Amino acid sequence: MLVDGIYKIAYAQDEQPEDAEIALAVVRNGTVMASDRHGGVYMGTDIQMRSKTECKVHLTATVPANGVLASGFEAGPNGADVAISAIIDTASPDQRAVIEVGGVTLIVDVSYLGPLPN
């Protein structure tokens, strides 16, 4: 299972996510909640363990009106919900992962920042 805590997510469509967009995520009791600086909100509760240290996470990105995702997806005037899936190594505090966002593949760096406040 993903460790409860705060995570930094850097993402891009090329091989250099550290130079791209940043989102912050919170994991608590099997639920993932995240947001980015553009107003995108990411929620997920579907976390499936594939092995002792690997899980598959399914999220929904709620994109604001006229928002554009790093994948190039444009939400339009009404906004949109977009499916995201990722494979995460639960044993590693820092990792590079490949995710699929609405059918487009992105490279992400996931870094565990620390535990949640009490």
Salt bridges, closest charged atoms under 4 A:
GLU18 OE1 - ARG96 NH2 2.99
GLU21 OE1 - ARG37 NE 3.23
GLU21 OE1 - HIS38 NE2 2.96
GLU54 OE1 - ARG50 NE 3.06
ASP109 OD1 - ARG96 NE 2.79
